[in-house]
Amino acid sequence: MNFIWGILFPLPDVFVFTNLFSRIIKNKKIENYFINRLADLFNSTLSDSYVISKIDSIKSIL
């Protein structure tokens, strides 16, 4: 199955990245940075009002 999946969809192995992420996030300094950065994104670029305004501007172009 993995051989066929790799031929049809040549994507990187997700488990490699999951394993890498779980190893990196064990470092408290990196974990804190990641959590704070994600919170910053949720409060700015990924906020409801910002995303809706971007969708509306794209919709008006189309």
N, C-alpha and C positions, 0 to 999 in steps of 0.2 A: 504494500500500500504506500509506504513512504517513497519508494522508488518511482512509482507511477505519479504520485502527487508532486514529487520534485521535478518530473519531466513536464507535467502539464502546468504547474504553477511554481516556477523557480524562485521561491521566496526563501529568505534566510530561516534557519531553524529557530522557531520561537522559543523553544526550551533553552537554547544557548543564551539568549538575551535575558530570559527570566532568571536563569541561574546566575548570570553575571550581575544583574540588578540586585538580586537577593544577597549576593556576597558584598557588593559595594555598600548597600544600605545598612549593613551591620556596623559600619563606621558611624558613630554618633554625630560627628561633625557634618558628614555628608547627609545623614538622615535629617538633621535639623535644617540644613540648607534646602534640601528637597521639599520638606514640609512647608517652610516659609515661602519658598519660591512658588509652590503650587497655590498656597493661600493668596499670594500677591496676584497671581494670574486669575484666580477665581474672582477676586475683588476688582480687577481692572479689565483686562482683555477678554475674559470669559464671563463677564457679568451679563445679566439678562438684558439690560438696557443697551449695552454696547453691541452685543450680538444681534439684537433685533434691529438696531439702527443700521448695521452693516447689511443685514438681509434685505431690509427695505431699500437701501441705496442700490443694491444689486438688482433687486426686482424692478426698480424704476428704470434702470438701464435696459433691461430686457423688454 
